[in-house]
Amino acid sequence: MQRNSISLFQYAGYLLIIGLASAFYSAATREVGWNAHGATGLYVCGGVAVVVALMAWLTGKGNELAAWVGLGLAFLLLAYGGWTLFTLLRDVPGQALKVATDRGIEPEDAERVVLYKAGIFGVMAIFSLGTFLRLGVALRRGKTA
């Protein structure tokens, strides 16, 4: 169970970094600093990171159900991150036009915003996939993990 706990703690850290990258960089203005449009990413990734860290702590204490909950969260974020990445990259000009009209920015800046957002979701999907595979294989083996 200790290995599963470490995997979940690492995953929580990755989610927190993704949330911070979302909230403290503005692709539209290319500035590092508070980005109010990316704050939702920090709230969501930070909240999930806290839940995953709690599940990691409980897993370290020997609670196998907490590891399964962490596996479920990794799968949900893998599915959501992958789907959002796909929908963003499927129609970048259309998404950029929507962002440009919503925020009142230039189309080139809006395209950078869409590509940065796709990158954030892509990184989240990759880290979720890694955690899902590591944890899933370990939990499948049972108490030996």
C-alpha positions in Angstrom: 0.0 0.0 0.0 2.9 2.3 0.5 3.8 2.4 -3.2 0.1 3.2 -4.0 0.2 6.0 -1.5 3.4 7.5 -3.0 1.8 7.3 -6.5 -1.3 9.2 -5.2 0.8 11.9 -3.5 2.8 12.4 -6.7 -0.4 12.7 -8.6 -1.8 15.3 -6.2 1.4 17.3 -6.6 1.1 17.1 -10.4 -2.5 18.3 -10.2 -1.5 21.2 -8.1 1.2 22.2 -10.5 -1.3 22.0 -13.4 -3.7 24.2 -11.5 -1.0 26.8 -10.7 0.1 26.9 -14.4 -3.5 27.5 -15.3 -4.0 30.4 -12.9 -0.6 32.2 -13.0 0.1 32.5 -16.8 -2.0 34.4 -19.3 -1.4 33.1 -22.8 -3.3 36.0 -24.3 -0.9 38.6 -22.9 2.1 36.3 -22.5 2.5 37.5 -18.9 3.2 35.6 -15.7 0.9 36.7 -12.9 -2.6 36.2 -11.7 -4.9 35.1 -14.6 -8.5 35.4 -13.5 -9.6 33.4 -16.6 -7.5 30.4 -15.4 -8.5 30.6 -11.8 -11.1 27.9 -12.3 -8.3 25.5 -13.2 -6.6 26.2 -9.9 -9.8 25.8 -7.9 -10.7 22.5 -9.6 -7.2 21.0 -9.8 -6.4 22.2 -6.3 -9.6 20.8 -4.9 -9.0 17.4 -6.5 -5.4 17.5 -5.4 -6.6 17.9 -1.8 -9.0 14.9 -2.2 -6.3 12.8 -3.8 -3.8 13.7 -1.1 -6.3 12.7 1.5 -6.9 9.4 -0.3 -3.1 8.9 -0.5 -2.8 9.4 3.3 -5.6 7.0 3.9 -4.0 4.5 1.5 -0.7 4.8 3.4 -2.6 3.9 6.6 -3.8 0.7 4.9 -7.2 1.6 3.6 -7.6 -0.1 0.2 -10.9 1.6 -0.6 -9.1 4.9 -0.6 -6.7 3.7 -3.3 -9.7 2.6 -5.4 -11.2 6.1 -4.9 -7.9 7.6 -6.1 -8.0 5.2 -9.1 -11.5 6.4 -9.9 -10.5 10.1 -9.7 -7.5 9.4 -12.0 -9.9 7.8 -14.5 -12.4 10.6 -14.4 -9.7 13.2 -14.9 -8.2 11.1 -17.7 -11.5 10.9 -19.5 -12.4 14.6 -18.9 -8.9 15.9 -19.8 -8.7 13.7 -22.9 -12.2 14.7 -24.2 -11.6 18.4 -23.6 -8.2 18.2 -25.4 -9.9 16.5 -28.3 -12.7 19.0 -28.5 -10.3 22.0 -28.3 -7.9 20.7 -30.9 -10.7 19.5 -33.2 -11.8 23.1 -34.0 -9.0 25.5 -32.9 -10.2 28.4 -35.2 -13.8 28.1 -34.0 -12.8 27.9 -30.3 -10.4 30.9 -30.8 -13.3 32.9 -32.3 -15.5 32.1 -29.3 -12.7 33.1 -26.9 -12.0 36.3 -28.9 -15.7 37.4 -28.8 -16.1 36.5 -25.1 -13.0 38.2 -23.9 -12.7 41.0 -26.5 -9.1 40.1 -27.5 -7.4 39.7 -30.9 -7.9 36.4 -32.8 -4.1 35.6 -32.6 -4.2 36.0 -28.9 -7.3 33.9 -28.6 -5.7 31.1 -30.6 -2.7 31.1 -28.2 -5.3 30.9 -25.3 -7.0 27.9 -26.9 -3.7 26.1 -27.5 -2.4 26.8 -24.0 -5.7 25.5 -22.6 -5.4 22.4 -24.7 -1.8 21.9 -23.4 -3.0 22.1 -19.8 -5.7 19.5 -20.4 -3.2 17.3 -22.4 -0.7 17.4 -19.5 -3.5 16.5 -17.1 -4.6 13.6 -19.3 -1.0 12.3 -19.5 -0.4 12.5 -15.7 -3.8 10.9 -15.1 -3.1 8.1 -17.5 0.2 7.4 -15.8 -1.3 7.3 -12.4 -4.3 5.2 -13.6 -2.0 2.6 -15.1 0.4 2.4 -12.1 -2.3 2.3 -9.5 -4.6 0.0 -11.5 -1.9 -2.6 -12.0 -0.9 -2.4 -8.3 -4.4 -2.7 -7.1 -5.1 -5.6 -9.4 -2.4 -7.6 -7.7 -4.1 -7.1 -4.3 -2.2 -6.9 -1.0 1.2 -7.5 -2.5 1.4 -3.9 -3.9 
